[in-house]
Amino acid sequence: MRGYLVGNIVVRDRAVFERYGREVASVIKAFGGRYLVRGGAIAPVEGDLPIARLVIVEFPSMADLRQFYDSPEYAPLLQMRIDSTTSNIIFVEGYEAP
C-alpha cells in the first residue's frame, strides 16, 4: 500500500527553503518518491483549514516513506527545512480498492 507524506508548510526563510527545495527532490526520487502536490494554488471550498503551502509526496509504501524520512541522506535536508519553516507533517497510508 502506498505511503504519503502530507505537509503544511509556512516558509520563514525563503533563501534556505529554496535551497532545500532544490536539493530534496533528488533524495525523494532516490527512495522511490514523487511529488503529487508541491505548493500550488489553493482554493478553499468548505471549512477553515489553515493551509499555507501544501505538499504531498507519494512513496511505494509506508516503509519506503519511513526509510526516506529516517535516512542519513535526508537528515541534513530535514534540518534545513526545520530551520527555515514552521511545518506540520503527517504520514498517511494510501487506499487500495478491493
N, C-alpha and C positions, 0 to 999 in steps of 0.2 A: 504494500500500500504506500502510495506517495506521501512524502512529508513536506510541509510548507512552513517556511519562516515568514511570519507576518510582522511587519514593523510599522510603527507610527513614530516619525522622527521629526524633532524640532532642531533645526540646524542653528548652532550658536557661533561657530567659527567656520565661515564659508570656505576659506582657503584650505584649511586642514580637511574639511569634509570633501572638497573637490578632489584632493589627493587620494583620500580614502576611496572615493568612487572610481577613480582611475585604476587603482591597484586591486580592489577587491574582486572585480569581475572575473579575472583570470583564475583566482583561487576558487571562487564559486564553481566555475566551469570544470576545474580540475577534480572536484568532488561530485561531478555529475549534475550540478545545479544549473538552473536557468531562470532568468528574471521573467516573471509574468506581468508585474507592475513595478515601475521604477519612478515614482514621483510625478506621475502625470496629473492632469487636471482632475479635480474632484467636484462632483455635482451632488450635494446633499439632497435627499428626497424626503426622508422621514427621520424623525428623532433629532437628537443633538449630540451626535458622536463627534468629539473634538479631534478631527484628523488634521494633521499638519502636512506631512509628506508620507504617503503610503507606499510601502514596498512589500511585494510578495515574491518569494523565491521558491521555486519548486525543486525538490530533490527526488531521486528514485524511491527513497524510503526514509522513514524517520531515523533509522540507523545511519544512513548516509548524511542526513542533515546534522545529526549529533556529532558524527565524525568530523564534518566540516567545522562546526562551531567550536569544538574542543581541540582542533588541530593546532600544531605549532606554526603552521603556515598562516592561519588566521589570527593567531594571538596578537601580533603587533598591530594588525589592522583593527581588531576589536578594540584595543586600547585607544587607537586613533579615533575611532567612532565615539567611544565613551567620552573622550576628551573634548570632542567637537560638537556633540549633540546632547539632547535630552531624548532618550528613546524608550519606547515600550515595545518589547519584542516577545512574541509568543511562537510556539511550535504547534502546528495543527496537523493531525493525521487526515489524509485525504479520504474521499468516499469512492468506493468501487461498487457499481451496481451488481446485484447478484446474477 
